[in-house]
Amino acid sequence: MFAPSGWISLYEVFYLISAIFRKRGRIGQYEFTGDENFEVTWLFIQEAPEVAVCLPNGKSVPVSRTLVLPDNPYDNLNEHIDLMIGTVGSAHSPRQQKSPMSEDEQRLRYGPFLHLPIIFQKKDFDDFFHELDQSPEHFLDTFGAVPKSTQGAKDLSPRKISEEIVALFDSDTLTKFDDAKKSLAPNQSIRQFRFAWNLAREIRPEISKPGRKPSSGKS
């Protein structure tokens, strides 16, 4: 897809992540079972410092983060985009919806930005992937065996950790964010654990935002 020099398109981000999962079966502590490529792509999107679109003239224009917030981290769609297409308004294609918006309705909603590629700084993606993969080699050069350091390790995927956070909350033993991280995933990055915490909040909205002690409201 299209992106100015130094940028990478959402389409490329998703398909690079998917290709590595297919080739290696995992990325760092994320074992591929079917939809982790969506999960990891949404994780990158949430953590990326900049989000933009690529104009036809090759220039970049910043866009609102509401365009790329996930509705379901295990799905390829939100209200506006399809990760597998990576353009503004791609969630509204007839392939995805029984009663999609018409082209005129989409033009009214997105204006001249309709169908433009969503892009991110390439350095931000490389930094994100290196941290996630916990590997000193560049990810494009690591298509091969699963690193020995990850074999037989505890499942520290956001989905699994979020389940443990919910279990602690339901048993009235969930403390503040930092303490929960030390208990459940002391060696995991803040970025990864925050994503798991936010997944848990989707299941139990009563869980506080990071940094505040939650209250279950139970007597």
Phi, psi and chi 1 to 4 in degrees:
 res  aa     phi    psi   chi1   chi2   chi3   chi4
   1 MET       - -176.4  -66.0  -65.4  -75.1      -
   2 PHE  -101.4  137.1  -52.9  101.2      -      -
   3 ALA  -160.4  143.7      -      -      -      -
   4 PRO   -64.9  165.1  -16.0   28.8      -      -
   5 SER   -57.4  131.7  177.1      -      -      -
   6 GLY    90.7   -0.6      -      -      -      -
   7 TRP  -118.9  165.7  -65.4   75.6      -      -
   8 ILE  -138.5  140.1 -175.1  171.0      -      -
   9 SER   -80.1  155.2   69.5      -      -      -
  10 LEU   -58.8  -38.3  174.8   56.0      -      -
  11 TYR   -56.1  -46.7  176.6   90.1      -      -
  12 GLU   -66.7  -40.1  -68.6  174.4  -75.9      -
  13 VAL   -57.6  -50.2  167.1      -      -      -
  14 PHE   -63.4  -44.0  173.9   73.3      -      -
  15 TYR   -76.5  -27.0  -81.2   97.5      -      -
  16 LEU   -66.6  -46.5  -77.5  170.9      -      -
  17 ILE   -61.2  -44.6  -71.3  171.4      -      -
  18 SER   -63.5  -41.1  -61.1      -      -      -
  19 ALA   -64.4  -39.1      -      -      -      -
  20 ILE   -69.9  -40.2  -66.0  166.1      -      -
  21 PHE   -60.0  -44.0  -92.2  129.5      -      -
  22 ARG   -63.7  -39.1  -72.4 -165.2  -57.8  -90.7
  23 LYS   -76.2  -42.2 -170.1   73.5  174.5 -177.5
  24 ARG  -105.0  -19.7  -68.9  167.4   39.8 -179.1
  25 GLY    84.5   -7.8      -      -      -      -
  26 ARG  -166.6  161.6   68.8 -172.6  -53.5  133.8
  27 ILE  -129.7  112.1  -62.6  174.0      -      -
  28 GLY    57.6 -120.2      -      -      -      -
  29 GLN   -94.8    7.5  -64.8  163.5  -24.8      -
  30 TYR   -95.7  105.8  -69.2   71.8      -      -
  31 GLU   -85.8  135.5 -175.9  174.5   -2.3      -
  32 PHE   -82.5  119.9 -175.3   65.2      -      -
  33 THR  -121.7   -5.1   60.8      -      -      -
  34 GLY   153.1  -37.4      -      -      -      -
  35 ASP  -134.5   15.4   52.0   17.7      -      -
  36 GLU   -66.9  -22.0  -76.2   75.7   13.1      -
  37 ASN   -64.1  -36.5   51.1  -17.9      -      -
  38 PHE   -66.4  -47.0  -58.1  139.7      -      -
  39 GLU   -57.6  -47.3 -176.6  179.6   -6.3      -
  40 VAL   -70.5  -35.8  170.9      -      -      -
  41 THR   -64.2  -45.0  -57.0      -      -      -
  42 TRP   -62.6  -37.0  -72.7  121.5      -      -
  43 LEU   -60.9  -45.6  174.0   57.8      -      -
  44 PHE   -61.0  -45.5  165.6   68.4      -      -
  45 ILE   -57.7  -43.3  -70.5  171.6      -      -
  46 GLN   -65.9  -31.1  -70.1 -173.6   86.8      -
  47 GLU   -94.0  -14.3  -64.7  -63.7  -28.4      -
  48 ALA   -64.0  129.3      -      -      -      -
  49 PRO   -64.7  -30.1  -21.1   33.0      -      -
  50 GLU  -130.4  140.8  -64.5 -177.3   69.5      -
  51 VAL  -129.1  134.3 -174.5      -      -      -
  52 ALA  -147.9  175.6      -      -      -      -
  53 VAL  -121.6  154.8  -66.9      -      -      -
  54 CYS   -97.7  118.9  179.1      -      -      -
  55 LEU   -75.2  161.4  -60.7  177.9      -      -
  56 PRO   -57.2  -25.7  -27.6   36.3      -      -
  57 ASN   -86.5    5.6   64.4    4.2      -      -
  58 GLY    87.6    0.1      -      -      -      -
  59 LYS   -84.4  158.5  -58.5  -67.8 -174.2 -179.7
  60 SER  -106.9  145.5   62.8      -      -      -
  61 VAL  -132.1  125.5  173.2      -      -      -
  62 PRO   -61.1  147.6  -19.6   31.5      -      -
  63 VAL  -128.7  162.2  -62.5      -      -      -
  64 SER   -68.0  144.2  169.2      -      -      -
  65 ARG   -69.0  -19.2  -76.9 -164.6  169.6  -86.0
  66 THR   -61.2  -21.1   58.8      -      -      -
  67 LEU   -68.3  -27.1 -168.2   70.1      -      -
  68 VAL  -123.0   17.0  -66.9      -      -      -
  69 LEU   -76.4  134.0  -67.0  176.9      -      -
  70 PRO   -74.7  140.7   27.2  -34.0      -      -
  71 ASP   -87.2  -41.2  -68.6  -24.5      -      -
  72 ASN  -141.0  113.2  177.8   -8.9      -      -
  73 PRO   -67.2   -7.1   24.0  -34.4      -      -
  74 TYR  -106.0   15.2  -51.0  123.7      -      -
  75 ASP  -124.3  161.0 -167.3    4.1      -      -
  76 ASN   -89.4   -3.0   58.9  -57.7      -      -
  77 LEU  -117.2  147.2  -61.2  173.3      -      -
  78 ASN  -123.1 -158.4   71.5   -0.3      -      -
  79 GLU   -70.1  -21.5 -176.1 -178.2   -7.2      -
  80 HIS  -120.3  -29.7  -53.1  -74.0      -      -
  81 ILE  -131.8  155.4   61.5  172.4      -      -
  82 ASP  -112.9  118.8  179.6  -12.6      -      -
  83 LEU   -55.9  -30.0  -63.4 -178.6      -      -
  84 MET   -78.0  -10.3  -59.1  172.4   72.3      -
  85 ILE  -113.4  -46.4  -60.2  174.6      -      -
  86 GLY    80.8   22.0      -      -      -      -
  87 THR  -121.5  159.7   57.7      -      -      -
  88 VAL   -62.8  127.6  176.1      -      -      -
  89 GLY    84.6    2.3      -      -      -      -
  90 SER   -68.3  -16.8   52.2      -      -      -
  91 ALA   -69.9  -13.0      -      -      -      -
  92 HIS   -99.4   16.6  -58.7  -69.1      -      -
  93 SER   -72.0  152.2   69.8      -      -      -
  94 PRO   -57.8  -25.2  -24.4   34.0      -      -
  95 ARG   -66.1  -25.6 -176.5  170.9   63.7   89.3
  96 GLN  -103.3  -24.6  -59.4  -65.5   -6.4      -
  97 GLN  -131.1  141.2  -62.0 -175.0    2.7      -
  98 LYS   -69.0  -36.3  -66.7 -179.0  179.6  178.3
  99 SER  -125.6   73.1  -59.8      -      -      -
 100 PRO   -70.2  159.5   28.4  -35.7      -      -
 101 MET   -60.9  145.6  -78.6 -174.1  178.2      -
 102 SER   -72.6  164.5   68.3      -      -      -
 103 GLU   -59.2  -38.6 -175.2   77.9    8.0      -
 104 ASP   -66.0  -40.5  -72.4  -18.3      -      -
 105 GLU   -64.4  -40.2  -70.7  174.6  -45.3      -
 106 GLN   -67.0  -39.3  -67.5 -175.9   61.0      -
 107 ARG   -62.6  -37.6  -72.4  -72.5  176.6 -168.4
 108 LEU   -66.2  -36.3 -177.0   62.9      -      -
 109 ARG   -78.2  -44.4 -175.0  172.3 -164.7  178.1
 110 TYR  -107.5  -10.4  -59.5  113.2      -      -
 111 GLY    61.1 -143.7      -      -      -      -
 112 PRO   -71.5   -3.8   26.8  -35.1      -      -
 113 PHE   -89.6   -5.4  -59.1  102.3      -      -
 114 LEU   -57.1  132.7 -179.8   63.4      -      -
 115 HIS    73.6    4.1  -56.2  -42.4      -      -
 116 LEU   -77.0  145.2  -66.9 -177.6      -      -
 117 PRO   -67.8  138.0  -16.2   29.0      -      -
 118 ILE   -86.2  134.9  -64.0  166.7      -      -
 119 ILE  -133.9  159.5   57.6  175.2      -      -
 120 PHE  -137.5  158.9  -55.8   89.0      -      -
 121 GLN   -63.9  129.0  -70.4  -79.2   -1.4      -
 122 LYS   -61.6  -38.3  179.7   65.0  163.6   57.0
 123 LYS   -62.8  -37.3 -177.9 -178.9 -175.8  -58.5
 124 ASP   -63.7  -40.0  -68.1  -23.7      -      -
 125 PHE   -67.8  -43.7  177.4   63.6      -      -
 126 ASP   -60.9  -44.0  -74.6  -16.6      -      -
 127 ASP   -63.1  -43.4  -69.4  -14.8      -      -
 128 PHE   -60.2  -47.0  165.8   84.1      -      -
 129 PHE   -67.6  -40.6 -164.8   94.2      -      -
 130 HIS   -61.1  -41.5  -76.5  -52.4      -      -
 131 GLU   -66.1  -42.6  178.2 -178.9  -16.7      -
 132 LEU   -65.9  -42.4 -167.0   69.7      -      -
 133 ASP   -77.4  -19.6 -163.2   34.8      -      -
 134 GLN    52.3   44.4  -60.7  177.1   -9.0      -
 135 SER  -133.5  138.2  170.6      -      -      -
 136 PRO   -75.7  -16.6   27.9  -35.4      -      -
 137 GLU   -85.2  155.1  -63.1   84.8   14.5      -
 138 HIS   -68.3  138.2 -167.9  -79.2      -      -
 139 PHE   -61.5  -27.6   68.7   93.2      -      -
 140 LEU   -71.7  -13.4  -69.7  178.5      -      -
 141 ASP  -105.5   10.3  -60.7  -36.5      -      -
 142 THR  -117.5   23.9   57.0      -      -      -
 143 PHE   -68.9  106.0  -74.7    0.0      -      -
 144 GLY  -178.1 -149.3      -      -      -      -
 145 ALA   -70.3  157.1      -      -      -      -
 146 VAL   -65.7  131.2  175.7      -      -      -
 147 PRO   -56.4  138.7  -23.3   32.2      -      -
 148 LYS   -58.2  -31.3  -67.5 -178.7  179.7  179.2
 149 SER   -66.3  -17.6   59.6      -      -      -
 150 THR  -101.6  -10.7   64.5      -      -      -
 151 GLN   -71.8  128.1  -66.9  178.7   -8.6      -
 152 GLY    74.0   10.4      -      -      -      -
 153 ALA   -80.7  160.8      -      -      -      -
 154 LYS   -59.7  143.0  175.8 -174.7  175.6 -178.1
 155 ASP   -71.6  108.7 -176.4   -3.1      -      -
 156 LEU  -111.9   24.7  -69.3  175.5      -      -
 157 SER   -66.2  150.7   66.4      -      -      -
 158 PRO   -53.7  -37.2  -29.0   37.3      -      -
 159 ARG   -62.2  -46.2 -176.8 -178.0  -55.1 -171.9
 160 LYS   -67.0  -45.7  179.3   62.2  177.0  177.2
 161 ILE   -63.1  -38.5  -64.1  -62.3      -      -
 162 SER   -62.3  -36.3   69.8      -      -      -
 163 GLU   -63.8  -38.2  -68.0  172.2   -5.0      -
 164 GLU   -69.6  -36.7  -64.5 -175.6   23.2      -
 165 ILE   -63.4  -45.0  -67.7  170.0      -      -
 166 VAL   -61.3  -41.4  168.5      -      -      -
 167 ALA   -62.4  -40.7      -      -      -      -
 168 LEU   -64.2  -41.5  -70.4  175.4      -      -
 169 PHE   -62.8  -44.3  178.4   79.9      -      -
 170 ASP   -66.1  -25.1  -71.1  -14.8      -      -
 171 SER   -96.1    9.4   63.9      -      -      -
 172 ASP    61.1   29.8  -74.3  -35.3      -      -
 173 THR  -118.1    8.3   57.2      -      -      -
 174 LEU   -80.3  123.4 -179.3   62.9      -      -
 175 THR  -100.8 -157.2   55.8      -      -      -
 176 LYS   -72.8  167.0   62.4 -177.5 -178.2  179.8
 177 PHE   -52.5  -51.6  177.1   88.8      -      -
 178 ASP   -62.4  -41.0  -70.1  -17.6      -      -
 179 ASP   -68.1  -39.0  -67.9  -22.0      -      -
 180 ALA   -64.3  -40.3      -      -      -      -
 181 LYS   -62.1  -44.6 -178.6 -177.2 -179.1  -54.2
 182 LYS   -60.7  -35.3  -70.9  177.4 -177.2  176.9
 183 SER   -78.4  -43.0  172.6      -      -      -
 184 LEU   -93.1  -36.1  -61.2  175.9      -      -
 185 ALA  -151.3   67.4      -      -      -      -
 186 PRO   -62.1  -26.8   22.0  -33.6      -      -
 187 ASN   -98.5    2.2  -63.5  -38.9      -      -
 188 GLN   -84.0  150.3 -165.4  172.6   60.9      -
 189 SER   -69.4  155.7   70.4      -      -      -
 190 ILE   -57.0  -40.3  -66.3  -67.3      -      -
 191 ARG   -57.2  -49.6  165.4 -174.6  -74.1  165.0
 192 GLN   -67.8  -42.5  -69.1  170.7  -70.5      -
 193 PHE   -69.3  -35.6 -168.8   77.5      -      -
 194 ARG   -62.8  -36.6 -175.7  168.4   62.0 -114.2
 195 PHE   -64.4  -43.5 -173.1   58.1      -      -
 196 ALA   -61.7  -41.2      -      -      -      -
 197 TRP   -61.1  -43.3 -175.0  -84.7      -      -
 198 ASN   -67.3  -34.2  -71.0  -25.2      -      -
 199 LEU   -63.8  -41.1  -68.4 -178.3      -      -
 200 ALA   -63.4  -36.2      -      -      -      -
 201 ARG   -68.0  -26.1  -67.4 -174.1   67.4 -125.8
 202 GLU   -68.9  -30.2  -67.6 -177.1    4.9      -
 203 ILE   -84.1  -40.4  -58.8  170.5      -      -
 204 ARG  -126.2   86.6  -61.5  -72.1 -173.4  -86.3
 205 PRO   -58.0  -19.3  -23.8   34.1      -      -
 206 GLU   -69.7  -17.5  -59.8   87.2   -7.0      -
 207 ILE   -64.5  134.9  -65.9  175.6      -      -
 208 SER   -72.3  165.4   71.7      -      -      -
 209 LYS   -67.2  155.8  -67.6 -177.1  178.5 -179.4
 210 PRO   -50.1  133.0  -28.4   35.7      -      -
 211 GLY   104.1  -13.4      -      -      -      -
 212 ARG  -119.1  142.7  -63.4  176.0   55.8 -161.6
 213 LYS   -74.7  128.9 -175.1  175.3 -180.0  179.0
 214 PRO   -78.2  161.4   30.2  -34.8      -      -
 215 SER  -130.7  125.6  173.3      -      -      -
 216 SER   -80.3  -18.4   66.0      -      -      -
 217 GLY    78.5    9.0      -      -      -      -
 218 LYS   -83.4  149.7  -63.5  179.1 -177.6  178.6
 219 SER   -91.1      -   57.8      -      -      -
